[in-house]
């Protein structure tokens, strides 16, 4: 009887993994259909000529800076330099020092020849006090805001208050943006009136050569941990985000690279201070308000605009990042629980919200319990090892889906030009299922525990800096 129960657990775990994998396969098919639509639309790229004009919509890029004194010349400087070199005519760059206790502001002032200007602006959303505003004498498009510490959402809201652009682009301090990325992100705002936010692809640039604040060639990171994350990022952006476009359910734009209609964000109240997942929370709130007030609230993802960021290279830092992501997800699920299985919110409520609940929240819980019980059963001799073939096949199916995703990326974008890199990624796709997937389960469960303990801190994120050439 007990042995049969444990064998049943193995079957349930396998069925669950297969079910989740089939949902991911559905997203892949949807992504293929969506990419064909985007490619057909972009054949006639009249908008590219429009966006080269000074009359193009003004974009304000918000760059956060906190405790960057040591790395400011490696990270923030490269990010700002890459933005200043973008081929977009109407651009403003707003760097925000969020009350750093070190000399971040002083280093930035010296690095970009910044001078104090009178801080006159309208406080449309509440933020911590702004101490000073600086503008570069060499580059008038560059502005530095020095403010009291208030956290990530607070600094973004300060940027919304002071930015003068119709559109705002939120990026991370270590993000490098491709030369024509902003041009491509603006296109949906020009071609449609109901778009409020557009996200682009984020790729990992660990060990990739950088020259002139540009990634000259994308390579697989040398260390296994960031290489495994590179596989994750391809699956999450090229398939995950793209696949939700035709399904009408995009609920997240990466905080590292997204473009927003400033007026829509201000009307929604800006970023939520009390949410640890402020980027996802804002997108869900924008979509929810759209349904409730019959307002434009289309969220799009475009695969071609690319930004590069640096992945954690240590287990400790990566664990902090993933448990924070899990806490952010749970915060959003609870805040907007009214939407789940609610037909009033269309596909966002009937499809996307249940997907995030089942795949992103429940899956680690179900897999952790099932794998723990199976391990106990094997050690006690209560599980027939032969019955585990179904679970092994399920994880094999998951690896096959990931390899299919990598193949899709290769055919559509040729992101990794070297065959050696593509083979490495395929091998890492197998390793991911055998080892890395189980580690992420542990980190996400840690996030669940910290969430219910009321922990909202981000944890220190360590960056090595890019490989310049």
N, C-alpha and C positions, 0 to 999 in steps of 0.2 A: 504493500500500500504506500509506504513512505517513498520507496524507490520510484513508483509510478508518479507520485506527486513531483519529485525532482525532475523526472523526465518531462513532465508536463511543463515545468518552469522553463526548461531548455527550449521546448517548442514555442512557448509564449514569447520568450526573448527573441527567438529567431523570427517569428511572425512580426513582432514589433519592428525589428530592424529592417525587415523586408518592406513592411508597410511604409516606414519613413523613407526608405530608399526609393520606393515607387513614386512617392510624392515628389522627391527630388528629380526623378526621371520626367515627371510631368512638367516641372519647371524648365528642364533642359529643352524639351520639345517646344515649349512656349517661347524660350529664348531664341531658338533657331528661327521660328516664325517671325518674331519681332525684329531680329537682325535683318532679315530679308526686307521687311517693311522700311526700316531705317535706311538701308542701302538704296532702295528705290527712291525714297524721298530726297536723299542727298545727291542724287545725280545732277539735279539742277541747283547748283549752289550759288544762286544769285545773292543770298544773304551774306556770303563771304565778302562780296564787294561792299555791301551796305555796312558791314561791321568794320571795315577799314576806314570809314568816314568818321570825322570828329563829331558828327551828329548821332553816332551810335549811342545806345543807352549807357549812361555812366555807371561804372562798376566800382564799388568800394570794397577792397579786399581787407578783411580783418585778420590780423596776425597776432596771436597772444604771445606774451613773453613773461615768464616768471622764473626767477632764480636762474637766469641764463648767463650770468657773468663769465663763467668758465667756458661755456660752449657757444656764446653769442657769435663769435667770429667764425665758427664752424657751421652752426645751424641757422640761426636767425639771419645772419648776414647773407648766407647763400640763398635762403628763401626769399628775402627782400630783393636781392640782386636778380634772381630768376623772374620775379614779378615785374621789376622795372624793365626787363628785357622782353616782356611779352608783346606780341604783335597785336595789341588792342589800343585803339586811339584814345579812348576816353576812360582813363583809369586813375583811381586814387588808392593809395596803400596806407592803411591805418594800423600801426603797430601799437599794442596796448601793454604797458608794463603794469601788471596787477599787484602793485604794492610789494615788489620784490624786496626782501630784507638785505640783499646783496647790492652790488653796484651795476645791476643790469641797465638801468636807465642811463647812468653816466657813460657806460661803454657804448651804448647806442648813440647817445648824443655826440660823442667823439667820433664814432665810426662814420656817421652820416652827416656830420657838420650841421647839427640841429640847433635851432634858436627858438627861445620862448616866444609865443604869440598870445594875445589876449584870449582867454578861454570863454568865448561867448557861444552858447549853443542852447537848444531847447531840450529840456529833460523830459522826453516823451514816455520813457519807461524808467522806473526807479532803479538807481545804482548807488554803489558806494561813491563817496566824494571824489571828484576829479581834482587833482592837485595842480596840474599844469598841462599845457598843450604845446608841442614843439613842431616846427616845420623846417624841412631841410632847405638850406640856401643853395645847395647844388642841384637838388631834385624837388621842385615844388609839389610834385605828386605825392611825396612822402610826408606823413604826419605821425607823430608819436604822442600818445596819451599816457600821462603818468597819473595813476589813480591809487586810492587806498585799496587794500586787498578785499576782494569780495567773492573770489572763486570764478570758475570757468563761465557759468551762465551770466554772472554779473559783468565780467569784462566784455562779453559779447554784446550785452545790452548797452554798455557804454559805447561800444563801437557803433551800434545802431543809432544811438542818440546823436553822435558827432559826425558820422558818415554823411556825405552829401550825394551819394549815388542813388539812382533809382533801384539798382540791384546791389545786393551785398553778397560777397563770397567769403564764407568762413573756412579757414584752413588751419592746420596745426603749425606750430613754430618750426618744425623740421620738414615741412612739405616743400617739394620742388614741383613746379607746374610746367607742363609742356608748352612750347611757344604759342600754339594756336588753340590751347584748351579753352580759354575764356570765350573766344569767338564761337566755338562749337557749343558751349554751354548756353550762350545767349540765344542761339537760334530758336529754340522752342518758345521763348518769350516773344519773339517777333512774329512767328508763324501762327501762334495761338494766343487767345486772350484769357484763357482760363488757367494757364500755368502759373503756379506760385512758387515752385521749387524744382530745381534740376540738379541731379547728382552725376558725377563722373566716376571713372575707374581709378582706384587707388592700387598701385603696385609697390612691391617691396624692392628697395634699391640697395640692400646690404651687399657690400662687395662689388657693386656695379660701378664702373668708372664714371666720375662726374667731372665735366670740364665746362667752365663758364657757367656754373649753376645749372647745368643740363646733364641728364643721364645720357651718356653717349651710346651705351650698349647695355641692355638688360641681361644679366647673367644670374644663374642660380647661386644663392648664398653658399659660402664655403662650409659654414657650420650647419649641422643637421637641424637644429631647432628653428632658425629662421627659414631654412629651406622647406621644412614642413609647413610653416606659415605661408610661404609663397604659394604652395598648393592650395591651401585654404582660401587665400585671397582670390586666386583665379576662379575657384568654384563659387565663392560668395558674390563677386562682382560680375564677372563675365556671364555667369549663368543665373545666379540667385536674383540679383537686382534686375537684370535685363528681362528675365522670365516673368517677373511680376508686372511689367508694363502692359501687355495685352490683357492680363487678368484684372487689371485695374486695382491692384492691391498693394502698391509700393508704400511701405510704412516707415522706411528709414532712408536717410541720406547720410553718408559718412561725415562725421564732424571734421574729418581731415580735408574734405573737398566737396563743397556744395554751394550752389548759387540760389539766392532767394529774392523774391520781390519784397523790397524793404517795407513798403506800405502794408502788405498783408501780414508780415511778422509783427509790425508795431500794433496793428489793429488787434492781433491775437494776444497782445500783452508782452511780447518779447519772449526770451528764454526763461524757463521756470527755474528760479533759484534753488528750490528745495528738491529738484530732481537730479539724481546722479547720472541719469541717461538723458541729459538735456537735448541732445541732437535728435534722438528718436522721439522723445516726448513732444518736441515742437512739431515734427512732421505729423504725428498722430493727431495733435490738437488742431493743426491746420485742416486736415482732412475732416475731422469731426465737425469743426465749425462750418466747413463748406456744406456738409450734409444738413446740419441743423439750421443754417441761415440761408440756404440755397445760394451760396456764393461760389465763385470759381475756386477750386482747390485741387487742381491736377498736379500730381507729383510724377516727374519723369526721370528715368535713368538713361544716360547716353554712354555707350561703351567706348567711344573713340577719344573723348577728352581724357587725358591721363595726367595724374599727379603721382609722384613717388614719395614714399615715406620709409622710415627705418623701423624694422621689427625688433622686438626685444630679443636679446641673444642669451639670456640666462633664464633658467627655470623659475627663479624667484620673481623676477620682474614680469615675466609672461604670466605667471600664476596670479599676480596682483591685477594685471590688465584684464584677464579673463573673468576673474571673480567680480571685478568692477562692472564689466559688460553684463554679467548675469544679474547683478543687483539693479543695474539700469533697466534691463528688460522687465524684471519683476515690478519695479516701480511703475513703469508705463502700463503693464498689464493690469495692475490694480487701479491706477488712476483712471484708466479708461475702460474699466470692466463692463460698463454699460454697452459698449459696442459689440461685444462678442455674441455671435449668433443673432444679431439684431438686424433684420432686413432693412430697417430705416437707413443703415449706413452702407448699403449696397455690398459690393464685393469686399470692401474693407472689413465689414462686420461679419459677413457670411463665409468668407474664404480666408482672407489674410490673417485676421485676428485668431481664428481657430488654428491656423497653421503655426503661427508663432507660439501659441499656447501648447500645442501638442509636440511640435518638433523641437522648439528651442527651450521650452520650460519642462515639459513632462518627460521627454526622452532621456535626459541624464538621470532622472530619478528612477525611471523604469529599468534602464540598463544597469544602473548601479545595484539595485536590489536583486535583479535577476542574476547578474554575474557573481555577486557575493554568495547567494544561495547555491548557485551551481558549483562554485569553488568549495563550499562547505560539503556539498553532496559528493563531490569527487574525492575529497579527503576522507570522508566517512564511508566511501564505497557504496553510496546509495544511488549513484548515477552511472548508467552504462556509458562508457566513453564513446561507444559507437553511436549513441543517440545525439552526440554533439555535432554530427556532420551537418545538420541543418543550420546550426548557429555559425559554423565555419563557412558554409555556403552563403549565408546572409552577409557576413563581413566581406567575403570575396565579391559578392554582388556590389557592395558599397565601393570597393576598390575599383571595380570595373566602371561604375558610374563616374568616379573621379577621373579615371583615365580617359573616358569619353569626353569629359569636360575639357581636359587638357588638349585632346585632339581637336575639339571645337575651337579652342583658343588658337591653336596652331593654324588651322585652316583659315579662320576668319581674320586673325590679327598678326600672326607670326611674331608674337611678343618675344620669344626666345629664339634668336636666329641660328644658334649653334645646335646641331643634332645631339651633341653630348649633353647639353643642358636639358633637352627635351626627354632624353632617356633617363636622366637623373630624376626629373620630376615624376616620371611614370613609376620609377622604383620607390620614390618617397610616397607616392599614392598608396602603395601596398603597406609600407611601414606605418603610415598614418593609421590604417585600420587596425593593425596588430598592436601598436603601442601608444601612439600619440592620442588616439581617440579616447582611450581609457584615462589618460592624464587630464584631458579637457573635462571629462566627466567629474573627476575629483575636484578640479578647480571651480567648476560651475556649482557643485554641491557646497563647496566652501563659500561661494558667493551667496547661496540661498541662506546658509546659516548666519552669515554676517548681515544680510538684509533683515532678517527677523530679529537680529540683535540691535538693529537701529544704526548700523555703521554706515556712514556716508562719505568717508574720506576716500581720496583717489589713490593714495600711495605713491611713493616716489618712482618716477620713470627715468631710467638711466639710458642715455643715448651715447653711442660711440662717435658718431659723425660719419660723413660720407667719404668714400675713397676718391680723392681729387687727383686729377692727372693733368 
